[in-house]
Amino acid sequence: MKHLCLLAAIVGFWGNGFAGEMKTVVVWSEGTAISQMYPEDINGAIARGLIESGLTNAWYIVRASLQDPDQGLPDSLLERTDVLIWWGHKKHGEVSDALVEKIEKRVKEQGMGFIATHSAHFAKPNKKILGTPCSFSAYKCDNKENIITVAQPNHPICKGVAASFTIANDERYSDPYLVPPTDEVPLMGIQVHKDGTQEPAKMGYCWTVGKGRYFYLQIGHETNPIYFNPEVRKIMANAVLWAAPKK
């Protein structure tokens, strides 16, 4: 109950104004996750993980959704957002082009950090920011689990993350991923299919796009409790800190 009250309080902060030197991370999702798996939707699960990481000592954590006024990102909020986390799946086309252009400007020209997860690879802001098709070679629901490994132990996103951990994940995305090249791939992994086949895959990518930093986490299917995993929560909290512009 304590965390529920804290989450509700933090979500309400932006509507009442911000103060001091606190930074702001907005966790956005389209509201189509399975309620039995994610009763507070995926943005709620990610926000709760950020709260439990201790991020609230210096950050406002705001949940936003496609169903909210201004699709969850009115100018007053977007203009003071330091990092935007995005999850989408079925409703990419409903996001307005005008909002996408504002997000692109905030990243490329003003240095806002951007984090996308799993099926947000096809999200309009993701494709606009990276400027590529952002497609994988295959999409199959024949997976059993993913073994995630830290490929760059000294990367800030990997701080405190176990060298290797396993998560249930039934939908696999197969490399290559049609995105701009990057030398920063802090997370790698093995996708273990239900028939025992093991397929290597990149799991976490980093780019600098204009003035902004961008992180993509390949895992995150809505039928698995991935965003409750403690290692994934560490990755997400670390990614927020890494992506945040310097003030």
C-alpha positions in Angstrom: 0.0 0.0 0.0 2.9 2.4 0.8 4.2 2.1 -2.8 0.7 2.5 -4.3 0.3 5.8 -2.4 3.8 6.9 -3.3 3.2 6.1 -7.0 -0.1 8.0 -7.0 1.5 11.0 -5.4 4.4 11.2 -7.8 2.1 10.7 -10.8 0.2 13.8 -9.7 3.2 16.1 -9.3 3.3 17.4 -12.8 -0.2 18.7 -12.7 0.6 20.7 -9.6 3.9 22.2 -10.9 7.5 21.2 -10.4 10.0 22.7 -8.0 13.7 22.9 -7.4 16.4 21.0 -9.2 14.4 17.7 -9.5 14.6 16.0 -12.9 11.5 14.5 -14.6 11.1 11.1 -16.3 7.9 10.3 -18.0 6.9 6.7 -18.5 4.5 6.4 -21.5 2.5 3.4 -22.7 -0.5 2.9 -24.9 -2.7 1.0 -22.4 -3.0 -2.4 -24.2 -1.0 -4.6 -21.9 -2.8 -7.6 -20.4 -4.4 -6.5 -17.2 -3.9 -9.8 -15.4 -0.1 -9.5 -16.0 0.1 -5.7 -15.6 -2.8 -4.4 -13.5 -1.2 -0.9 -13.6 -0.2 -1.3 -17.3 3.4 -1.4 -18.3 4.1 2.2 -17.5 2.9 1.5 -14.0 5.2 -1.4 -13.6 8.2 0.5 -14.9 7.4 3.6 -12.8 7.1 1.4 -9.7 10.5 -0.1 -10.5 12.0 3.4 -10.7 10.5 4.3 -7.4 11.9 1.2 -5.7 15.3 1.9 -7.2 15.4 5.1 -5.1 15.2 7.4 -8.2 12.6 9.5 -6.4 15.3 11.2 -4.3 16.1 13.4 -7.3 13.4 12.7 -9.9 9.7 13.3 -10.5 8.3 10.0 -12.0 5.3 10.6 -14.2 3.0 8.0 -15.8 1.4 9.0 -19.1 -0.8 7.1 -21.5 -2.2 7.4 -25.0 -5.7 7.8 -23.5 -4.7 10.9 -21.4 -5.4 14.5 -22.7 -2.9 15.5 -25.4 -2.0 11.8 -25.6 -0.3 12.0 -22.3 2.3 14.6 -23.3 1.0 18.2 -23.2 3.6 20.8 -24.0 3.9 21.8 -20.4 5.0 18.3 -19.4 7.1 17.5 -22.5 9.1 20.7 -22.2 10.4 19.8 -18.8 10.8 16.1 -19.4 14.5 15.0 -19.1 13.9 11.4 -20.1 10.9 9.8 -21.9 10.4 6.0 -21.7 8.1 4.6 -24.4 6.2 1.3 -24.7 3.8 0.7 -27.5 2.4 -2.3 -29.4 -0.9 -2.2 -31.2 -1.6 1.6 -31.5 1.5 3.1 -33.0 -0.6 4.7 -35.7 -2.8 6.6 -33.2 0.1 8.7 -32.0 -0.2 12.1 -33.7 2.5 13.2 -36.1 2.6 16.6 -34.4 3.5 15.0 -31.1 6.2 12.8 -32.8 7.8 15.9 -34.3 7.9 17.6 -30.8 9.5 14.5 -29.3 12.1 14.4 -32.1 12.9 18.0 -31.5 13.2 17.6 -27.8 15.7 14.7 -28.3 17.8 16.0 -31.2 17.8 19.7 -30.5 17.3 20.0 -26.8 18.9 16.8 -25.4 16.0 14.9 -23.9 16.8 11.3 -23.3 14.7 8.6 -25.0 14.2 5.0 -23.9 12.2 2.5 -26.0 11.4 -1.1 -25.1 10.5 -4.2 -27.1 7.6 -3.5 -29.6 8.2 0.2 -29.3 10.8 -0.4 -32.0 7.9 0.2 -34.5 6.7 3.3 -32.5 6.5 6.5 -34.6 8.9 8.4 -32.3 11.4 5.6 -32.4 11.5 5.5 -36.2 11.5 9.3 -36.5 14.5 9.6 -34.1 16.6 6.9 -35.6 15.5 7.5 -39.3 15.6 3.8 -40.3 12.9 1.1 -40.7 13.6 -0.3 -37.2 12.5 -3.8 -38.2 13.9 -7.2 -37.2 14.4 -10.1 -39.5 11.8 -12.3 -37.7 9.1 -12.1 -35.1 8.2 -15.5 -33.6 6.2 -16.6 -30.5 8.3 -19.8 -30.3 10.6 -18.7 -27.5 10.9 -20.1 -24.0 13.4 -17.8 -22.2 16.1 -15.3 -22.7 19.5 -15.4 -21.1 20.7 -11.8 -20.7 24.4 -11.2 -20.4 26.3 -8.0 -19.6 28.6 -7.3 -22.6 30.1 -4.0 -21.3 30.5 -4.3 -17.5 31.8 -0.7 -17.2 28.9 0.8 -19.0 26.7 2.9 -16.7 23.5 1.0 -17.8 25.1 -2.2 -16.5 26.0 -0.9 -13.0 25.0 -3.4 -10.3 23.4 -5.7 -12.9 24.1 -9.4 -12.6 26.6 -10.7 -15.2 24.0 -13.1 -16.5 20.3 -13.7 -15.7 17.4 -15.5 -17.2 13.8 -14.3 -17.9 10.7 -15.9 -19.4 10.1 -14.4 -22.8 7.9 -16.1 -25.3 8.2 -13.6 -28.2 11.6 -13.4 -29.9 12.9 -10.7 -32.2 15.7 -12.0 -34.5 18.7 -9.9 -35.6 19.6 -8.0 -37.6 17.8 -4.9 -36.4 17.6 -2.3 -39.1 18.9 0.7 -37.1 22.0 3.0 -37.3 25.2 1.3 -36.3 26.4 1.7 -32.8 29.5 0.7 -30.9 27.6 0.7 -27.6 25.7 -2.6 -27.1 25.9 -3.1 -23.3 23.6 -6.1 -23.2 23.7 -9.2 -25.2 21.9 -12.5 -24.9 20.7 -15.9 -26.0 17.1 -16.6 -27.1 16.2 -20.1 -26.1 13.5 -21.5 -28.3 10.9 -24.0 -27.1 12.6 -26.7 -29.2 16.0 -26.0 -27.5 17.5 -24.0 -30.3 19.7 -21.2 -29.0 19.9 -18.0 -31.0 22.3 -15.1 -30.1 20.8 -11.6 -30.1 21.6 -8.1 -29.1 19.5 -7.0 -26.1 20.4 -3.4 -25.4 21.6 -0.7 -27.8 22.7 2.9 -27.1 23.0 5.8 -29.5 23.6 9.5 -29.3 21.2 11.2 -31.7 21.8 14.9 -32.1 22.1 16.3 -28.5 20.1 13.4 -27.0 21.0 9.9 -25.7 18.8 7.0 -26.7 18.6 3.4 -25.3 16.6 0.5 -26.7 15.9 -2.6 -24.7 14.9 -5.5 -26.9 13.0 -7.6 -24.3 9.6 -6.5 -22.9 6.7 -8.5 -24.3 3.5 -7.9 -22.5 2.7 -11.5 -21.8 5.7 -11.9 -19.5 6.3 -10.2 -16.2 9.6 -8.8 -17.4 9.2 -5.4 -15.9 8.9 -6.8 -12.4 12.3 -8.6 -12.8 14.8 -6.9 -10.4 17.7 -7.0 -12.9 15.5 -5.4 -15.6 14.5 -2.8 -13.1 18.1 -2.0 -12.4 18.7 -1.7 -16.1 15.8 0.7 -16.6 16.8 2.9 -13.6 20.4 3.0 -14.8 19.3 3.9 -18.4 17.3 6.8 -17.0 20.4 8.2 -15.3 22.6 7.5 -18.4 20.1 9.2 -20.8 19.5 12.3 -18.7 20.9 15.5 -20.1 23.4 17.3 -17.9 22.1 20.3 -16.0 
